[in-house]
């Protein structure tokens, strides 16, 4: 059973019992991602490790994907 089919079944059951409709799949995904990120940063602070930023990762990937040319001369 797919997630959409399960959602429709839950929606039907909620209507039959006069209960509020469940949230649609994916409604709170971004909120969960934000909370997970905040939890990682909080645990890094507790462990006295600097939080890793997006800029550091982007720079590292840039160096890996575009290595510097070596000039001979």
Rosetta blueprint (number, residue, H / E / L):
1 X L
2 X L
3 X H
4 X H
5 X H
6 X H
7 X H
8 X H
9 X H
10 X H
11 X H
12 X H
13 X H
14 X H
15 X H
16 X H
17 X H
18 X L
19 X L
20 X L
21 X L
22 X L
23 X L
24 X L
25 X L
26 X L
27 X L
28 X L
29 X H
30 X H
31 X H
32 X H
33 X H
34 X H
35 X H
36 X H
37 X H
38 X H
39 X H
40 X H
41 X H
42 X H
43 X H
44 X H
45 X H
46 X H
47 X L
48 X L
49 X L
50 X L
51 X L
52 X L
53 X L
54 X H
55 X H
56 X H
57 X H
58 X H
59 X H
60 X H
61 X H
62 X H
63 X H
64 X H
65 X H
66 X L
67 X L
68 X L
69 X L
70 X L
71 X L
72 X L
73 X L
